[in-house]
Each structure stands twice: as C-alpha cells, then as structure tokens.
C-alpha cells in the first residue's frame, strides 16, 4: 500500500483561491479514495486543524494538529510515499520521511506585491521550497512561465488547470439578509486584497452614474475600511458593499448580474471569472498575468486600467446588440466548461500515479 499525505490547512480560509482549491480537490479525492485503494493500492492522509476533522469522508485518514503545533509533523508517525503541498504558502513545509515531495505553484505574486527586504525574504523562502521538492506543477501556463522567469528550477513541471464550480444549476433565491438590491447590476467578488484592484472599480463608477455595482468580499482590516470610505465618498452613490457570501447567495448574484468585472493585477488562475462564465455572463478582465489565458477570446479586456477609459469600454461593449445575446452566453458557458474540478482531480491522480510508478 502506498501512502499520499496532503496538507490542507488552507481550508481555514474558504474565501480565497487556495482554500477553495484544497476543498474541491480534497473532497473529490475523499470520494474516490476507496476506488484508488482497491485499484492502485493508494491511501490518503490529510493534515488538518482539529475543528475540520472528518471533512473529506471516512475512506481517508486524518492527522489533526493546531496550527501552532504543526512543526511536530516533522516526526510523521509512519511511512509516506508522497507529500503534496497543494500551494506554495503551505503552513507545513516538509515531511522528512516522504519519498517524494510535490508542490503546486499557484503564483509568484510576491514578485509584484512586495518590495525591499520583504520581497527578498519571500524570494529566499520560495527558492528554498523549490530546492527541497522533487516534483512541481502549476495551475496555468502563465504561473509556470512566471516562476521560471524569476526562479531557477530543473524540475520537470506540468500544468494542471484549476476547476471552477458550476453554480448555475443551484436553486437560489434573492438573499433576504442583503435587503433591497438593484436590478441588472454589475458584479465583483473577491478577497478584496489590493491586487484585486477594487479601488479602481469604485473610481470607475463615477463615470457610470446610471449603473449599479455590487461588490462582495471581506471588508475587515485596514484595506477593506479604506475601500468602504471610498464608496461612501462617491457622489454617484452607485456602489453597494456585501460581506462574504454563501454559495447559494453567490449563485444568485451571478445569475442576477448584468456583467462581471475583474480588473485584477495579479492572478495565477482566476476562479471568479470562470464561475461567472458558467452563467453566460460577460466578463471584463485586465490583460495582466493569467487572465487572458483563462478568459480566452470569449472575455472582454480593459487595455487601459484608468477609471474613465474603463467606464467608456464597459458602456460601449454592453451597448452592442451581441454582448448580452444568447450566442455569446453559450460561448461563455463552453469556455467555462473547460475548467472542471473532476477533470482537474483526474489529472492530479494521474500525476500521483506517475510519481509513484503505479
């Protein structure tokens, strides 16, 4: 029997991309665990915080440790044939007894977000991780190219695209807790981190007084408060802030919106635009990092990230007869279907088997 250990502390952060990645991949591996044990002689163990025990079903093992005690895992109580770090920011970074180590790289955004000694420290830490692993994969071609541009690695990596959840078939109702929402609104959802460029969207709405923008995300912390102040200062009063939303609430927001806006500065993949495309909604993206690779020719792009040109591009595009028509919506849905969690999971399983020589 061969043993794969998967570090899943990112489940503590369900509203960010790495948390969603661990949840989706882990749940599917849990569902297929019995089949993989019978067919390939593989068992899975998940490293989790105690409050998430049993979250991937009964066919897998668990090791629960509070985050402050995670370093005790260096003395893993048993053999491990493969240790999978599902993202480069894993809280636990090494399993000494593992025969193989795989790291999934989502991005090297710290090259653009950090400066000075903070960036130098991030560079050292990431290179150290690359030097200690045996296998690597990337969630987009951009993430692979960007990593190889900035770092030295001779590992034979591969690209395995993330999936995105198709929420379009979910039963939904207008969320009562949000009060009265405008009709036919523009929509954005994200972690609201500075790299998501939400401040620019808020400034853009000055030039679209007839439109309404709904923004959902985590408004806690200094940056979230600064965004709220910017919204309050808008003379047009046409931006509404919502807290983190459940999946049914998110599905309703996608279904009810006119278009989805995502002018992000740094992305390794970009889950929300694909989720919106599953609903056939026009998506407006920046041309930066991985977004053109994920959105393809079906998405619309802001070539210039300035409030007035963005507003003009948005208004002009939405006014075209074909933008909101059924053929465009179907093309968007077909594009989204390329990014499927079941396909993603199957590709990881094949990679595990290849690494283990099964």
GUTOR-110162 format. One record per residue (C-alpha): residue in one letter; x, y, z. Coordinates in pm, whole numbers, plus 50000, padded with zeros to 5 digits. Layout:
N
AXYZ/...
//
This chain:
358
X500005000050000/X501355034549906/X500605064850117/X499925100549999/X499885128550257/X498055161050168/X498475193150373/X495105210850390/X495425238850647/X494235263150375/X490685251250449/X490795276750732/X490475303450459/X487485292950244/X487065326350068/X490465326649897/X491665306549599/X493955282149780/X491215274050031/X488755266449752/X491415245749573/X492055224049880/X488345219649946/X487475209549591/X490455186649531/X490365171449881/X486635163649869/X486975146249534/X489985126149645/X487985116049951/X485095103949734/X487445083649517/X489635070649800/X488085035849818/X488375031349441/X492015042749439/X492865019849728/X491314989749554/X492634996849204/X496055011949275/X496905004149637/X496945040749740/X495815055450072/X495365092250155/X496015111450475/X495035147850524/X496755171550765/X494055194150910/X493275216851204/X491185198351468/X487895216251401/X487775202551045/X488055165851136/X486335141650902/X485585167650635/X486715145250347/X484805114050448/X485595080950614/X487735064950345/X490795086450421/X492985091250727/X493445123450921/X496125139051133/X494835168451334/X497185194251478/X496525230351577/X498445254651361/X500945264451637/X501935227551677/X502295219651307/X506095216451328/X505625184151523/X504625168851190/X508295166051103/X508135134051308/X505285119351096/X504235086551263/X504595063050968/X505785059950608/X504825084750338/X505445078149970/X504295112449850/X503785145250034/X501625170049839/X501915206749927/X498815219749743/X500125255349727/X503395273449783/X502205290750100/X501605258850300/X501955263450675/X503715229750699/X506555228150451/X508285194550476/X507725158250564/X511145143050624/X510065107150581/X508405113050242/X509995095549944/X508605121649704/X507555158049752/X505155175949516/X504355213049531/X501535230049339/X502515265549247/X499605289549210/X501575321449152/X504645341549245/X502625373049308/X505015384049580/X507345394749298/X504825422349222/X503185428349560/X506235431249785/X509265453949782/X512625456949953/X513515432650231/X510035417250231/X510385407449869/X513945394549922/X512755372950212/X509865359250003/X512285351149720/X514615332249954/X511755312450105/X510275302749770/X513615292549621/X514285271749932/X510995253449876/X511835247149511/X515205233049615/X513625208349859/X510875193349641/X511105165949381/X508085174449164/X506145205849078/X503005215448893/X501425248748804/X497785259648779/X498275278348450/X500845282648176/X501345318048298/X502155306048652/X504715281948506/X506345307948281/X506365334248556/X508005310548803/X510675300148554/X511285336748464/X512155345848823/X513485313548975/X515855285348899/X514375250648886/X515295219948684/X512205200548790/X510025186548510/X506845205548593/X503455203648428/X500335224948405/X497105212548565/X494375238648539/X492155245048836/X488505237048809/X485745261948877/X482425253149035/X479375254548810/X476785270849035/X474345277648753/X472135247748838/X471835256249206/X468435266049343/X468665301849459/X466535329849594/X467205366749639/X469255368849964/X466985384650223/X469845394650453/X471165419450196/X467995439850181/X466885455649854/X469435450249576/X469355469649249/X468165452948929/X470555443548648/X473675453048844/X477365449348769/X479135424949000/X482545418149155/X483525392349416/X486995385649557/X489115386649870/X489295424649812/X493085424049855/X494885453549694/X495935431949396/X492265427049307/X492165464049210/X488745470449363/X489585506949432/X489835512449057/X486355497549004/X484935521249264/X486575551249094/X485245539248757/X481675541148883/X481925579048899/X481675578248519/X478755553748511/X476115571648719/X473265551548562/X474845517848650/X474975499948987/X477915479149111/X477645452349381/X480925441649546/X481085411049773/X484055401149985/X485895405150314/X485785441250428/X487685435350752/X491065451150802/X492535484750705/X492285479850328/X488635469750347/X487855500150561/X489665522550311/X487525507950032/X484365514850231/X485435550950278/X486005554049905/X482485540549842/X480985564950092/X482765593749918/X481275585749576/X478945613749466/X477055588849246/X476145565649537/X476025536049299/X478255510149470/X476895485249724/X479195465249957/X478205429950062/X480035407250311/X481345372650228/X478525352350074/X477475315850078/X477485295349758/X473685298549706/X473955336149761/X476885338249522/X474975318149262/X472045342349284/X474365372249245/X475955357048933/X472535348848786/X471105383448853/X474045404848743/X474435421248402/X478215415748381/X481145405148598/X484125428448649/X487625416848748/X490495441348678/X492985421448886/X496685429848879/X498005395448986/X496415361648922/X497755326548891/X494405314448758/X491245334548840/X488285314248969/X485515340948988/X485575349948615/X485095313248523/X482265309948776/X480565339848610/X481085325048262/X479225293548372/X476185316548392/X476845330448044/X477655364648187/X480025388448006/X483275391548199/X485535422048185/X489155414848279/X492545431348287/X495075419348032/X497535410748308/X499095377948425/X496925346748373/X493585363248294/X493815363347911/X494795326547924/X491745317948133/X489215341747976/X490265334747618/X488655353047327/X485245349847493/X486085375647763/X486325413347723/X489505431447829/X490465465547959/X493625475447775/X493945506847988/X493435504948363/X492185540348424/X488675548748552/X487325568848258/X488615546247974/X487365515748166/X483915531248204/X483805540147834/X484875505047731/X482275489147960/X479425511547844/X480285507647476/X480595469847498/X477365464647693/X475505486247440/X476435463147150/X473505441047046/X475525408647061/X477125412947405/X474115401047605/X472675378547334/X472205340747365/X475065330447126/X477575350047333/X476225334747655/X476575299647513/X480155306647405/X480975318347758/X479465286847907/X481515264747673/X484665283447774/X483905278448143/X483285241148093/X486975236948005/X487775242448373/X486155213848560/X487075201148909/X486515164648819/X488925167848524/X491385186148747/X491205158549010/X491705131348749/X494855148648625/X496245150548979/X495525113649031/X497395105248709/X500315126548825/X500355109049165/X500405075048994/X503195086048761/X505295098849052/X504735066749249/X505425044848947/X501995028448969/
//
